[in-house]
Amino acid sequence: MVVLEGTGNIVTGGKLVDEKRNNANNLGGSSITGGNSQAVVKGDMLIVPANTPHQVIPTGGAPIVLMTLHVPHPPMNWPPAN
């Protein structure tokens, strides 16, 4: 993810609190316990590995605007043989 505007803290790792399945591919929760918090500002970029809990907490009294990109793993037989 890339911070386009604002400031915040990104918490990664740890364990989801009140874990629930949002859809077939995503879990959600009310917060994260035991994660690592990193302060971020406009221009920062962060890569969150697959299956890693993560939470965005705005700071500074304004919203934080992020650009996110989800890159799924390619299928086992990718790339196809020529």
Helices and strands as residue ranges (DSSP letters): E 2-5, E 7-12, E 15-17, E 20-23, E 26-28, E 31-33, E 36-41, E 54-59, E 65-67
